[in-house]
Amino acid sequence: MINVIQYLEQNPSLITLLKEKKASLVGVTELELNAIITSFDEEIRLESSGFWY
């Protein structure tokens, strides 16, 4: 899974294709795919308190 994430980070245009269902990831479940797409959509922000949300 780490290799998939790294590849998608290097090729962000594939995220768009995955969202549009014009591409798929072999061996990745629908639940995993949704998690991957969501993780690329959300911004991770660091509060001054040091907590991630």
C-alpha positions as CSV (number, residue, x, y, z in Angstrom):
1,M,0.0,0.0,0.0
2,I,2.9,2.4,0.7
3,N,4.2,1.9,-2.8
4,V,0.7,2.8,-4.2
5,I,0.6,6.0,-2.1
6,Q,4.1,7.0,-3.2
7,Y,3.2,6.4,-6.8
8,L,0.1,8.5,-6.5
9,E,2.0,11.3,-4.9
10,Q,4.4,11.3,-7.8
11,N,1.5,11.1,-10.3
12,P,-1.3,13.3,-8.9
13,S,-3.2,13.3,-12.2
14,L,-4.1,9.6,-11.5
15,I,-6.1,10.8,-8.4
16,T,-8.4,12.7,-10.8
17,L,-8.8,9.6,-13.0
18,L,-9.6,7.5,-9.9
19,K,-12.3,10.0,-8.8
20,E,-13.8,9.9,-12.2
21,K,-13.7,6.1,-12.3
22,K,-11.6,6.2,-15.4
23,A,-8.8,4.3,-13.7
24,S,-8.6,1.6,-11.1
25,L,-6.1,0.1,-8.7
26,V,-5.7,-3.6,-9.1
27,G,-5.8,-5.4,-5.7
28,V,-7.2,-2.4,-3.9
29,T,-10.7,-2.8,-2.4
30,E,-13.4,-0.1,-2.8
31,L,-13.0,0.8,0.9
32,E,-9.3,1.2,0.5
33,L,-9.8,3.3,-2.7
34,N,-12.2,5.6,-1.0
35,A,-9.7,6.1,1.9
36,I,-6.9,6.9,-0.5
37,I,-9.0,9.4,-2.5
38,T,-10.2,11.0,0.8
39,S,-6.7,11.3,2.1
40,F,-5.6,13.2,-1.0
41,D,-8.6,15.5,-0.7
42,E,-8.2,16.5,2.9
43,E,-5.7,19.0,4.1
44,I,-3.8,18.0,7.3
45,R,-3.3,21.0,9.5
46,L,-1.1,21.3,12.6
47,E,-2.5,23.3,15.4
48,S,-0.2,25.4,17.5
49,S,-0.9,22.8,20.3
50,G,0.8,20.2,18.1
51,F,-2.3,18.0,17.5
52,W,-3.2,16.8,14.0
53,Y,-6.7,16.8,12.9
